[in-house]
Amino acid sequence: MVLQFKLKGDTRWKKYPGKDKLEKPVSAYDFRLLNEAQTKVLVPKSSYEKVMKRFRQIEFFKHRR
């Protein structure tokens, strides 16, 4: 899965480098989650907490088999 981010007023999505590399607080950005091939949006534009909650749910069920 690929996590992307952008500033709230910006239009271009970028690959997420990590929380410590962001210039502003996490609340100043929008996030989204895509599949590995970047063809399907798994979580549309949302806050960091909501995207990470869904990411953990997907990972849990993916490794549960």
C-alpha positions in Angstrom: 0.0 0.0 0.0 1.1 3.5 -0.7 0.4 6.5 1.6 0.2 9.9 -0.1 -0.1 13.4 1.4 -0.7 17.0 0.3 -1.2 20.4 2.0 -4.9 21.1 2.5 -4.9 23.9 -0.2 -2.6 22.1 -2.6 -3.7 19.9 -5.6 -0.7 17.6 -6.1 -0.3 14.3 -4.1 3.2 13.3 -3.0 4.5 10.0 -1.6 4.6 10.2 2.3 8.2 10.4 3.5 7.5 9.9 7.2 6.1 12.0 10.1 9.5 13.4 11.1 10.2 14.7 7.6 7.1 16.9 7.4 7.6 20.6 7.6 4.2 21.4 9.2 2.1 19.5 11.8 0.2 16.5 10.5 -3.2 18.3 10.9 -2.1 20.7 8.1 -2.1 17.9 5.5 -4.6 15.6 3.8 -3.8 11.9 3.4 -5.0 9.0 1.2 -4.2 5.3 0.8 -3.7 3.5 -2.5 -3.0 0.0 -3.4 0.6 -1.0 -4.3 0.1 -0.5 -8.1 -1.5 2.9 -7.4 -4.6 2.1 -9.5 -7.2 2.0 -6.7 -7.9 4.4 -3.9 -8.4 2.4 -0.7 -9.1 5.5 1.5 -10.1 8.8 -0.1 -8.9 12.1 1.2 -9.0 12.1 5.0 -7.1 12.9 8.2 -3.9 11.0 9.2 -5.7 9.2 12.1 -8.5 7.9 9.9 -6.2 6.7 7.1 -3.8 4.9 9.5 -6.8 3.3 11.3 -7.9 1.8 8.0 -4.3 0.8 7.1 -4.0 -1.2 10.3 -7.4 -2.9 9.6 -6.3 -3.9 6.1 -2.9 -5.2 7.4 -4.6 -7.2 10.2 -7.0 -9.0 7.9 -4.3 -9.5 5.2 -2.0 -11.4 7.5 -4.9 -13.3 9.3 -5.2 -16.0 6.7 
